[in-house]
Amino acid sequence: MGGWNREQAVVFLCAASIRAQEMDQEEILRHELIHVIQDLHQGALLPEPLFTILARETIPSGEVMMVIASGDDANRELECRLLTRMLSTPVVAQWLTESAAKNRQGVVIPVALAPKNP
């Protein structure tokens, strides 16, 4: 439904997939922008034991197992899902702006929408 390409510094969203799965486009964008923030900070955003406590209380166990089984960096993805649920889009935008400024990087992150399926 969406992704963050570090090499090209582009967030992409697939509007057709988002619609087909009846997801919220803003939530998907917020999730991907949190991945950008994770890259800017180069490490965990939530300290232990807070991360584990929030994950247990917030994310359904089936979703946790799906993330673990995907083979990706499970903690990074779960942290991103937690923060996506907990933070509003304006808060994420402010955090991204401040993180980029601290790292002396621009905040211009193009968002590409995949073409609609006919």
N, C-alpha and C positions, 0 to 999 in steps of 0.2 A: 504494500500500500504506500510505502514511502521509504526513503533512505537518505543517508548522508554520505556523500563521496568526498573523503578527505583530500585526495589528490587533486580533484578539480574544484574543491571548496563549493560544492553545490548540494543543496537539499532538493530532493525530487519527491513528488507526490503523484500517484496514479489515481486520478479522479474516478476512472471507471471501476477500479477495484474498491475504492473507498465507498462508492455508491452501491456497488453490488453486495458488499458486506454490511451496508447500512452503518458505516462508521462516521465519526465526526471529523471533517477535514481539518478543523482547527486543532483538535486533539492530536491528530497525526503530525501536524506541523510542529506543535509544541514538543512532542516526543522527539522528533528529529533535531530540533534546536537544543534540546537537553543533551543529545549526543555531541553536538558541537561544543557545548560548554564542557562536557567531560574531556574532550580532546584539548581544549584550552587549558584545563587544569591538570591534565596528564595524571590522573589518579582518582581515587574514590572521592565523591562529594559528600557522602554520608559516613561518618565514623562508626566503627563498631563500639558498643553493641547496638547502637541506634538502628543501623541498617537492618540487622537481623530481626530486631523487635518489630520494626515497621513492616518488613516483608511478611513476617508471620501473621500480623494483624490486618494487613491490607490486601495482599495478593492471594487469591484462591490457590489451594495446593495443586490443583490440576494445571493451572497456568504456570506455576513454579516448575512443575515437572516437565512441561512442554518446553520451557526456556532452557532448562538443564539438558534435556535430550537433544536440543538443536545443535549442540556442539560449539556454539559461539561462547563468548565470554559471558557466562551466566550472571555473575555479580554485576557487571556493567549494565546488562540489559534489564535486570531486575531493579537496579537502582534507578534507571531511566524510567521504567514503568511506575515506580513509586512516586518519583518526582512529577511525572506527568499527571498523576491522579491528584497530587497534593497542591500543585501550584497553578495559578492562573496564567494565561498567556501574557498579560502585561508584566507580571513578575518575572517570567522567563525572559521576556524581551529586555527588561532592565538588567537582569543578571548577565545576559549575553553581552550587552553593551558594556557593562562594567568589567567583565572578564576580558573582553577583547581589548579594552583600553589599558588594563593592567599588563597585558601581554604585548602592548604596542602593535596590535593588529587591527586592521579595519574590520568593521562589522558588516560590510556588504556581503551578504550570502544570497546568491541568486536562488530562487525557488523555481524549479522547472516542473510544469505540469505535463504529465504524459498525455499524448493525444487521446481523445475519446475514441472508443470503439464504435464503428459504424452500426 
